[in-house]
Amino acid sequence: MYYALVSFPKADMTSIDRLRRKYDPTVDLIEPHLTVVFPVPESLGKRELVGHCTAVLQGWQPFLVVAGPLVKTPDHWLFLTLRQGASVVTKLYQDLHSGFLGDYARPALFHPHIGLGQFVKAGRSYDWNNPTEADFDEDRYAHALREVKELDLELSWVIDSLDLVELPDEVIAWARGSLPSYPNGARAMRAERFELGPPTITAHNSTPGADRRSAGA
């Protein structure tokens, strides 16, 4: 199992949900989200990870982000990035990847985003660390891009909480190219919620399986 820390946008996700249903293999894994800690192994310890996040987030206040620009990534994803608030999210990423999570920091690769779809040719294995242009499904991507541009995806929301979610091993194995296809039935589970704002950050336990966000690495 792996853990990730994400923001679930408090905005109308109807259009994004429809897009992801067509183009994102992880649509049933997790709802549209913005990740601030990418998957880390459970061997770190949930208690230690929660303690680290609580300490780092102490004093962080809610802040506004606005999404808008579209970006195609080297590993063939289409991202909805931030028009406003990216520098604040980046600072949050840097704070969270100090100390306890320092070995997992990849600041040069961090670009705040919501994933809309993945465009790897059928029959090719996806590997987020070693993408190749030969794997890129250009026609499908072009079709999706036209569809996205017809929509109004100028989303905005206040990040006032973050969720720690549990991800199955099989999902990470697929993302690393170890599995030839996305594991059907894989689901993320919310483990803790951290609320930003005065007077402190608090972590709330969740019942396993409750409030699973399903609808986007």
Secondary structure, 3 states (H helix, E strand, C coil): CEEEEEECCCCCCHHHHHHHHHHCCCCCCCCCCEEEEEEEEHHHCHHHHHHHHHHHHCCCCCEEEEEEEEEECCCCEEEEEEEECHHHHHHHHHHHCCHHHHHHCCHHHCCCEEEEEECECCCCCCCCCCCCHHHECHHHHHHHHHHHHCCCCCCEEEECEEEEEEECHHHHHHHCCCCCCCCCCCCCEEEEEEECCCCCCEEEECCCCCCCCCCCC
